[in-house]
Amino acid sequence: MNKAELISKVAKDTNIKKKDVVKVFKSLYDTMGETLNKKEKFTIPYLGFFKMSYRKSRKFKIPTTSEIRVTPPQTVPTFKMSTKVKRDFKKILSE
């Protein structure tokens, strides 16, 4: 499902205009960015949460040249799915 399909589905299911659904998604995105920039956890009810995690420096090899490079340490956003969603996906996949 792409962005346009998601917006159409949400608009249809909630009887809200598409342009209003787009505003909600944009607000959600902006709020998530602001929250993560403050290094705080951002929870989406029934889905899971995003948080900023520290990733250590690591070495990797470029296969074609055998050159070894190092990635710098960095803080990256990570997502953890809620246990309810995991359980529901597991049930769907086992059918």
Rosetta blueprint (number, residue, H / E / L):
1 M L
2 N L
3 K H
4 A H
5 E H
6 L H
7 I H
8 S H
9 K H
10 V H
11 A H
12 K H
13 D H
14 T H
15 N L
16 I L
17 K L
18 K H
19 K H
20 D H
21 V H
22 V H
23 K H
24 V H
25 F H
26 K H
27 S H
28 L H
29 Y H
30 D H
31 T H
32 M H
33 G H
34 E H
35 T H
36 L H
37 N H
38 K L
39 K L
40 E L
41 K L
42 F E
43 T E
44 I E
45 P L
46 Y L
47 L L
48 G E
49 F E
50 F E
51 K E
52 M E
53 S E
54 Y E
55 R E
56 K L
57 S L
58 R E
59 K E
60 F E
61 K E
62 I E
63 P L
64 T L
65 T L
66 S L
67 E E
68 I E
69 R E
70 V E
71 T E
72 P L
73 P L
74 Q E
75 T E
76 V E
77 P E
78 T E
79 F E
80 K E
81 M E
82 S L
83 T H
84 K H
85 V H
86 K H
87 R H
88 D H
89 F H
90 K H
91 K H
92 I H
93 L H
94 S H
95 E L
